[in-house]
Amino acid sequence: MTKAKQSIRKICEYCGKEFDAWKITTRCCSDYCNKRAYKQAKRKKIIETAETITANKRTEKVKTDMSNRKGFSIAEVAVLLGCCKQTIYNLAHSEKIKAIRISRRMTIIPQKSIDEFLEVNTPYEILPAQERKPVSDWYTLLEITEKYGIKYRRLRDIINSENIPEKKDGKITLIAKNRIDTYFRKQGYDETIQNLSEWVTLPEFREQYSMTEPAAYSFLSENRIPKKQRNGRRYYSKLHIDKVKNKGQ
């Protein structure tokens, strides 16, 4: 025995009722609905074609009616040039097309101004695409978090918001070095602090100056002590800490 085909539960595109279809291509529940849907689609296509023809004729009529005139409104110039009204306003504001303001709500553009605009502007040409400089140097995510002392989540926010180029090298994500360095330079980051030989951890800092953890965090934050991340541990610049401490003595 041959196995019966499995029915597909569908909704009729014409009447909207649910029905069991035996083919994926079936769109209507009955022959009646199928004929009505076909006529409806055909009528819709005829209406759309008629509306397109009417719109084209209307545009041609406007152009013909305006052929012997010496001045046009913003909307009429937009029709003549085949663009939107805002483009014409922009051309008038930049004085690429000379316009005359008749009143607060009425602006006229002389035919002479349109002719001059079309004559002065150079013909259309394909502009050569600008060559982008290849990115040659890349950071890993770990290198960035350690160098600038930030967490991965914050780094990901920066990469996304600044559209910084990235690529994959196997499973490793690489980030454009020059773009990252430029971003942090604009934020006031001083690269010379990475060359400091003395860095202390928070416990070492607290022990040296006998400070509680909240007081230590408050001191480091208020005085903007440079920090960096290495192997999951955060270090603070001893030189900057000593400078602030010596000032207070």
N, C-alpha and C positions, 0 to 999 in steps of 0.2 A: 504494500500500500504506500502511495505517495503521501508525504506529509503536507497537510493543508497550510497555505500561506498564513502568516500572522497578520492580523489587522492592525492599523495604525490609527490612534485616536487623534482626530484633527478638528479644526473649527472652520466652518464654511466661510469663504471670503465674501460671499454675497449676503447671506441671511444671518450669519453669526452663530448658527447652531452647531453643536458638537455632533460628529458622525464617525463611523468606522470606515476608513479608507483602506483599499487593498494595494494601492500604489503610492509611492512617495510623491509622485508628481501630481496626484489628485488634489484639486484646490477647492472644489465645491461638493456639496452633499448630494446633489441630484442634477439631472440633465436640465431641468428648469432653471436652477440657480446658475448653472454653468453658462447657459445661453444669455441670461440676464447680466452676468458678470462680464461676458464678452462684449455685449452691447454697451454696457456702462464704460468699459475701458476704451472702446472705440470712440464713444461720444466725447470722453474726456480728452482724447488725443486730438480730435477734430477741433474742440474748443481751444486747446492750447495753441494749435497751429493758427487758428483764426486770430487769436489775441496777439500772436507774434507778428502776423501780417499787418494787423491794425496798428500796432506800435511802430512798425517800420514805416508804414504809410504816413502816420502822424508826424514822425521825425522828418521824413522827406518833405511833407507839406510845410512844416515850420521852416525848413531850410529854403524852400522855394519862396515862401512869403517874405523871408528876410533878405532875399537876394538883392533887392533894389533899395534897401534901407541903409542909412548912414550911421546908425547907432543901435546898440543892442543891450539888453539887460544881462546880468550875470548868468541867469538861468539859460538865456538864449545862446550866449557864447559857449556855455558848457555843452549844449546840444550841437553847436556848430563844430566844436573841436573834439567832441566825443569823449568828454571827461566829466567829472563831478563838479558841482558848484564850488566846493571848498578849494579845489585846485585853482579855479579862476580867481577866487578871493586871494589865495596865496600869491599868485602871479601879479595881481594888482597891488598888494601890500609891498611886494619886493620891487615894484615898478618895472617889472619885465613887460607888463601890458599896461598902457596908460589908461586910467579910468577917471571918469568925472562923477563926483558925488552931487547929485541933484538935490537930494534931501536926505534925512536920517535913514530912510528906508528904501531909497532908490539910488542905484548907481548905474551909469551908462558908460559903455565902452564903444568908442567910435570904430567904424569899419577900418579906418586908416591905421589905428593902433593894432588891430588884429593882423592886418597885412604886414605891418612892420615887424611884429613879433614872429610871424612865420618866415619872413625873409632873413632876419638877423640870426635866428637860431640855426645851428649847424645841422645837417642831415643826420639821421640816426646811424650810429655805428656801434659795432660790438666792442665793448671795452675789454682790454686784456685783463685776465684775472690776476690779482696780486699774489705773488708767490710768498707763501709763509715760510719764515725761517724755521728749519727743523729744530726740534728740541733734542739737544745732544746729551744733556746732563739730567739725571733723575735721582730723586730720593726714594727710599723705601718709607713706608708709614712709620716704622720704628725709628728710623733716623730722624724724622721730623719731630716726633713726640719727644725724643731725647734731647735734640738740639734746642727746641724752643720751649720745653717744659710744659707741654699741653697734653690733654687727654685725647684719646682717639676720637671720641664723639665730637669734641670741639673742632678737631682737625677736619673731620668729615663735613661739618657745617661750613667751614671756611672753603673747602674745595668745591662744594656745591654752589655756594653763594657767589664765589668769585669766578666760577667756570674755569678752574685750573685744569689743564690737560693731565690725563692719567692714562696709563696703559698697563697691560698684564704681561709679566714675564714668567710664564708657567703659572704657579699659584701666588706669586708675589705681585702686589700692586705697586706700581712706580708712579711718582708724582713729579711734574716738571719743576726742576730745581730753581730756575731763574724766577718763575712766577711766585713760588712760595717765599723765596728770599725777598722779592720785591714787596710782597704783601706785608711781611713782618717789619721790613725796613720802614714802610709807611706808618706802621703802628708805633714807631719809636724804638724798635729793638736795636740794641747796640751789640754788634758782632764781636767787639773786643772782649766782652765779658766771658766768651767761651774760652779765651786763652788764659784766664786766671788759673793759677796753680792751686789755690786754696779754696776748697769748698767744704761746707759742713752740712751734716744731716740735722734734722730738727732735734733729735735727742742730744746730739753733740752740742748744738747751740744752747739748748735749755740747761745742760749740765755746766757749760762754761760760764753762763750768766745767772745761774740759779733762778730760772723763770718757770712759771707754770705753763702748761700747754696752751690754755686760752690766751695768756699774756704774750707768749712767744708768737702765736699765729697773728695776734693783733699787731705786734711790733713789725713783723715781716710784711704784713699787708699794708699798713699805714705808711711805711717808709719805702715801699715798692722795691724790696731787695731782689736783685736778679736771681733767677733759679734755673735749674736744668734737671733733666731726668736721665738717669743712667741705670739700666738693668732693673727697672721697676722701682727705683729709689729716687727720692727728690733731694737735691742738694741746693744750698744757698751760698751766695758769695760772701766769704768771710771778710774780704776787703771792704765791701760796702757796709757790712754789719759793724765792723770796727770803726769805720768813719763816722757813722751815726752815733755810736756809743761814745767815741772820743769827743764829739761835739757837745754831748750832754754833760760832760764832766767839767 
